């Protein structure tokens, strides 16, 4: 999550979008596991806070119009 914030500060507005995609895929994988009182549960809890922080960064970047949507390859 710090890399996403620092990237925006440095002017790299596409990196938080890539980080968000990766973290969301990682989060989806963790949600498939049964983590009752496993030590891995603490890692997952920390990941949830990182997902929230990165979503806030991506939201701010997209609201300000700084994020460029990836080209879909279709002619408009």
N, C-alpha and C positions, 0 to 999 in steps of 0.2 A: 504494500500500500504506500510505503514511503517513496518507492521508485515512481509510482504513478504521479504523486504530488510533485516530486522533484523534476520529473519530465515536463510537466506542464509549466513549472517555474522556468525551466530552461528553454521553453518554446517548442518542445516536441509534443504536438497535440494528438498524434496518431498512436503513440506508445501506450497511453492509458486504455485505449480501446482494445489493443492486443492483450494487455495485461488482464483486462476485464474478461475477455473471452477465455483466456487460460484459467483464471481463477474460478469462473463459473463452471467450467468443465471439471475442475478439481473438486469443487463443492458438490457437483452432481454425483461424482464417484463416492465421496464420503457419505452422502445421504443414503446410498445403497447398502452401507454397512450397518450392522447392529452394534452400536457403541454404548452399551449401558454404563458400565463403570470402568471401561477400558482406559489405560493410559493414553491411548490414541484419541479419546474423547476430549481431552484438554487441548490437543492440537486442533481438533475440529472446532471447538468453541472459539479459539483464537482466529481461525480461518473465517468464521462467521462475521467477526468484527472487521476483518480486512475486506471482505466482500462488501460490507456496508460502506466503508470508507472509499473504496474504489468506485462504487456506484455513485457516490456523491461527487467524486471528481469527474467522472464521465458525464454526469448530468450537468454539472457546471460548464464543462467544455462544450457540450452540445447546445445548451441554452444560449451561450455567447456566440454560437456559430463558428467556433474555431475548429471543430472536428469535420473532417472531410469524409463523406460516405465512400466506401470502396466501390469501384466501378463494377457493375454487374455484367458487363460485356454486351448488353442489349443496346440497340440503337434507339434513340428517343426521337 
